[in-house]
């Protein structure tokens, strides 16, 4: 079986509403590892169909939390908060301790909460690729 690694970081979100959503849905459907960290899960918002449904609904995942946004001083300036939007999308948001490494794996979706989660997320991805 060929293995493909897809990693989405916060730096890749917000560029094209269709490109990332097509890639993410295809990666999810393939069953191959999909890794997303920090603000990267914002790309999942583009996967919602016209009726608001997403293939990621029901998955457990994490991303930068409301608490982290508040502590970083961004929450009061943001138009929306990632945690709130992911929950509204139907994702079972798993919140870890603020600014500490926290990784959630659900099927082939691997997510890290914040930059401190990058190395542990990479380790989980390596394990998934080796399986």
N, C-alpha and C positions, 0 to 999 in steps of 0.2 A: 504494500500500500504506500503510495507516495504521500509525503507529509508536507503540508504547507503551514507556515507560521505567519499569522497576521497579528500585528501589534498596533494599537491605536493609543496615542498619547494626547494630552491636552493641546499640544502644539498643532495637531492635525485636524482639529475640529473647526467647524465654521467656514471652511473654504468652499465646498461644493455640496449643496443639499442632496444631490442624487448620486454622485460618485461614491462617497463613503457608504451611503445606505445600501446601494446595490452590492458593494463589496462585503459589507457586514452581514447582510441577509444570506448571501451566497456562502460565506464562511461558516455561518451558523448551520445552514442546511447541509453543508459538506460533512459535518461532524469532526472536522479538523480543528486543532486548537486556535482559539481566538483570544488574544490578550489585550486588555484595555486598562489603562491606569490613570489615576488622578482625575482631571477634567475630561479625559478622553471619552468616558461614557456619554458625554453630551452628543456625540455622533449618533448614538442610539435613538435620539429624539427624531432624527430624520427618517427612521424606519417605520414610523406610524403611517398607516394608510389613511385615506380620506375620512374613514369612520373612526380614526384614532387608535386602531388596533395595531399592535406591533408583534412580530414573531418573538421578540424578547420578553413579552409579558409572561409573568409566572416564573421567570428565571430569578435565582438569587444572585445578587451582584452588589458591588460597592463602588464608591467614587468619592470625590471630595465632598465632605459633609457640610451641613448647615453650620455646625459648631465650628468647623475649621474656617469656613468663610467668615464667620463672625469674628473669630480670634485674629484672622489675618486682616480684618478691617474692610472687607469687600462686601459683606452681606447688605449693608445699608445703601450701597451704591449700585447693586446688581438689579437688573430688570427681573430676573428670576434666579432661583437657586437650584443647582443641579439635583440635589437630593429630592427636593419637592417635585421636580419635573420627572425624574425617574420613577418615583412612586406613582405619580399620575399616569405614567405610561404603562403601569401594571407590573413593574419590576419589584421583587421582594428585596428591598434595600436593606443591606446588612451593615450597620454602623459599628466601627471599632473605636478604640480610644483615639482622641484627636492627636494628629501628627505622629502617631505610632504606626509601624508597619501592620497592615491588615490586608489579607488576601482572601478572596472568596472564589471557590471553584464550583461551578454547577454545570454538569455535563461537559461540553467542550468550551464553555465560556469561563475565562479566567480574568478576574478583575482585581485591581489594587486600589486602595483608598486614596493614597497620596504619594508624593515623591519618595517617602521613606519605604513605601511598599514595592518600589521598582525591582530591587534585587530579589526579595522573596517571590515576587510574581515571575521574574525571569527563571528562578529555580523551579517553580511549578510548571512553567512552559517547557523547560528542558525535560522534566520528568514525563510530561505528556507526550513530547516528541519521541522519547525513548521507548515508550510503551508499545 
